[in-house]
Amino acid sequence: MFLELEDLTAGFVLPCIIDIKIGRRTWGPDASAAKIRSALQKYRYQSHVGFRIVGIRRPEKSAIEPSLSPAAATPLPSYHYVVYPKKFGRKLTPENVGSVGLSSFIPMPSCDGDENSDRSASSKAVIAQAIDKLRDMSARLEIGGGKHRLYSSSVLIVYEGYRPDDQKTKSSTDNDNSTTLSRKPLSEPLPPPRVEVKLIDFAHAHPPTDGSPRDDDFLFGLHSLISHMSSLLQSGDRK
């Protein structure tokens, strides 16, 4: 037996990442009383929402003035990574876990102006792809996921934050996780961004003891995530 590790961000230029812990309960049948208490204190709405946002890492244009590239006499916007830590997800409620939580991962700008319209369409394409992949994951687990119960496992969603109308010219030599890009005029419609959805963290997978043919706790969280993502997509259609 062996484990093979994979870098899920390989091939991305500016990967946008969210880690979402799935399931109404995040402790296994072998958990101690102290472990259960700790899990319950992490997020009071876990059993209601069915998932918790563990962290987000998303590139964003820096607020500083653009610098000039040595290769071109055009201003270049600088990108840095914005990180939303665990405490961000723990403060979310059932009412705003989508509108504040998920939208921090996939911002939904208004459609005013050509650039905002392009970015709105890109965000919608990301959400639509993520929903399709989550539904496929759900279908596979409903058919063949009865042999194990997943506790404290996560869904990792990664999408490409680099836009094809931005030409990469150089990378910063500083240790600030920044990348310098230059903008090119659009000559044709943008292709949909690349999106990956993966199931990760299986350290607490256990054989079933409840007699159910499905992992109902985990599927509840997965369906809840799909529902909130769908609501976010619909809110973008109304902007």
C-alpha positions in Angstrom: 0.0 0.0 0.0 1.3 3.5 -0.8 0.0 7.1 -0.9 0.5 9.3 -3.9 0.4 13.1 -3.3 -0.9 15.5 -5.9 -0.5 19.2 -6.1 -4.0 20.3 -7.0 -2.9 23.8 -8.0 -0.4 22.4 -10.6 -1.0 24.1 -14.0 -2.7 27.2 -12.5 -1.3 30.6 -12.9 -3.2 32.4 -10.1 -5.1 29.6 -8.3 -8.1 30.6 -6.2 -8.6 28.0 -3.4 -11.3 27.3 -0.9 -11.3 24.4 1.7 -14.8 23.4 2.8 -15.3 20.9 5.6 -18.4 18.8 4.7 -20.9 17.0 6.9 -23.3 17.6 9.7 -20.8 16.0 12.1 -17.0 16.2 11.9 -16.0 13.6 14.5 -15.8 9.8 14.0 -17.3 7.1 16.2 -13.9 6.7 17.9 -13.8 10.3 19.0 -13.3 11.1 22.7 -15.7 13.3 24.6 -13.1 16.1 24.6 -12.8 15.8 20.8 -16.5 16.0 20.3 -16.7 19.1 22.5 -13.9 20.7 20.6 -15.7 19.9 17.2 -18.9 21.4 18.4 -17.3 24.6 19.6 -15.6 25.2 16.2 -18.8 26.0 14.4 -22.1 26.1 16.1 -24.0 25.8 12.8 -22.2 22.8 11.4 -25.2 20.4 11.9 -27.6 23.0 10.4 -25.6 24.2 7.4 -23.8 20.9 6.8 -20.5 22.5 5.9 -17.9 25.0 7.2 -15.5 27.2 5.2 -12.0 26.4 6.6 -10.1 28.9 4.5 -9.9 30.9 1.3 -6.9 32.1 -0.7 -7.7 34.4 -3.6 -5.5 36.7 -5.7 -6.6 40.4 -5.8 -5.2 43.5 -7.5 -3.0 45.4 -5.1 -4.1 48.9 -4.0 -0.8 50.3 -4.8 -0.1 52.3 -8.0 0.8 50.0 -10.9 4.5 49.9 -11.8 6.1 50.0 -15.2 7.4 46.8 -16.8 11.0 47.0 -18.1 9.7 45.1 -21.1 6.8 47.4 -22.0 5.9 51.1 -21.5 2.5 50.2 -20.0 1.3 50.2 -16.4 1.2 46.7 -14.9 -1.2 45.9 -12.0 0.3 43.9 -9.2 -1.6 40.9 -7.7 -1.3 39.7 -4.1 -3.1 36.9 -2.3 -5.9 37.7 0.2 -6.3 35.0 2.8 -9.5 34.3 4.8 -8.5 32.2 7.8 -10.5 29.6 9.9 -12.0 32.3 12.1 -13.6 33.9 9.1 -15.6 30.7 8.4 -16.5 30.2 12.0 -18.2 33.6 12.2 -20.5 32.9 9.3 -24.2 32.1 9.9 -26.7 30.1 7.9 -28.0 33.4 6.5 -24.7 34.7 5.2 -22.6 31.7 4.5 -23.3 32.1 0.8 -23.7 35.8 0.4 -20.6 36.6 2.5 -18.6 33.3 2.7 -18.8 31.8 -0.8 -18.9 35.2 -2.5 -15.6 36.0 -0.8 -14.2 33.1 -2.8 -16.0 33.9 -6.0 -16.8 37.6 -6.1 -19.9 38.6 -8.1 -19.3 42.1 -9.5 -22.2 44.1 -11.1 -22.5 43.9 -14.9 -22.0 47.6 -15.3 -19.2 48.3 -17.7 -17.4 46.0 -20.1 -14.7 44.8 -17.6 -17.3 44.2 -14.9 -19.5 42.3 -17.3 -16.6 40.1 -18.4 -15.7 39.4 -14.7 -19.3 38.7 -13.8 -19.6 36.2 -16.7 -16.3 34.6 -15.6 -17.6 34.2 -12.0 -20.8 32.7 -13.2 -18.9 30.2 -15.3 -16.8 29.2 -12.3 -19.9 28.7 -10.1 -21.7 26.7 -12.8 -18.7 24.4 -13.3 -18.3 23.9 -9.6 -21.9 23.0 -9.2 -21.7 20.5 -12.0 -18.7 18.8 -10.5 -20.2 18.8 -7.0 -23.4 17.2 -8.4 -21.2 14.6 -10.1 -19.4 13.9 -6.8 -22.7 13.6 -5.0 -24.1 11.1 -7.6 -21.0 9.0 -7.3 -21.2 8.9 -3.5 -24.9 8.1 -3.5 -24.2 5.1 -5.7 -20.9 3.8 -4.4 -20.2 5.6 -1.1 -22.0 3.2 1.3 -18.9 1.3 2.3 -17.5 4.2 4.4 -18.5 7.2 6.4 -16.5 10.3 5.9 -15.9 12.5 9.0 -14.0 15.8 8.8 -13.3 15.4 5.1 -13.2 18.4 2.9 -14.0 19.5 -0.6 -11.3 21.6 -2.2 -12.3 23.9 -5.0 -9.7 25.6 -7.2 -10.3 27.9 -10.1 -8.1 29.9 -12.4 -7.8 33.6 -11.3 -5.6 34.5 -14.2 -7.6 36.0 -17.1 -6.4 35.2 -20.7 -6.6 38.9 -21.6 -3.9 39.5 -19.0 -0.4 38.8 -20.3 2.1 37.6 -17.7 5.3 39.5 -18.0 7.3 38.9 -14.9 7.1 37.5 -11.4 8.1 39.5 -8.3 11.4 38.5 -6.7 10.1 39.5 -3.4 8.6 37.1 -0.9 5.2 38.7 -1.0 3.3 36.1 -3.2 2.8 38.8 -5.8 2.6 38.4 -9.6 2.9 41.2 -12.1 0.5 41.1 -15.1 -0.2 43.4 -18.1 -3.6 43.8 -19.7 -4.2 43.1 -23.4 -7.3 44.2 -25.3 -10.0 41.6 -25.8 -10.0 40.2 -29.4 -12.5 37.3 -28.8 -14.7 36.0 -26.0 -12.9 34.6 -23.0 -12.9 30.8 -22.6 -14.4 29.5 -19.3 -11.9 29.4 -16.4 -10.5 26.1 -15.4 -12.2 24.7 -12.3 -11.2 21.6 -10.2 -13.3 20.1 -7.4 -11.6 17.4 -5.3 -12.5 15.4 -2.2 -9.6 15.5 0.3 -8.7 14.4 3.9 -9.7 10.8 4.5 -8.0 10.2 7.9 -11.3 9.8 9.7 -13.1 7.4 7.2 -14.9 4.6 9.0 -17.0 1.6 8.1 -20.7 2.2 8.5 -22.5 1.3 11.7 -25.9 2.9 11.0 -27.2 0.4 8.5 -27.8 3.1 5.9 -26.7 2.4 2.3 -25.4 6.0 2.0 -23.3 8.4 4.0 -26.3 10.7 4.8 -24.4 13.1 7.0 -21.8 13.8 4.4 -24.4 14.0 1.5 -26.5 16.4 3.5 -23.5 18.8 3.6 -22.7 18.3 -0.1 -26.3 19.0 -1.1 -26.4 22.1 1.2 -23.2 23.4 -0.5 -24.7 22.9 -3.9 -27.8 24.7 -2.8 -25.9 27.7 -1.5 -23.7 27.8 -4.7 -26.9 27.8 -6.8 -28.3 30.7 -4.8 -25.1 32.6 -5.4 -25.3 32.0 -9.1 -28.9 33.2 -9.1 -28.0 36.3 -7.2 -25.5 37.1 -10.0 -28.2 36.7 -12.6 -30.2 39.5 -10.8 -27.3 42.0 -10.8 
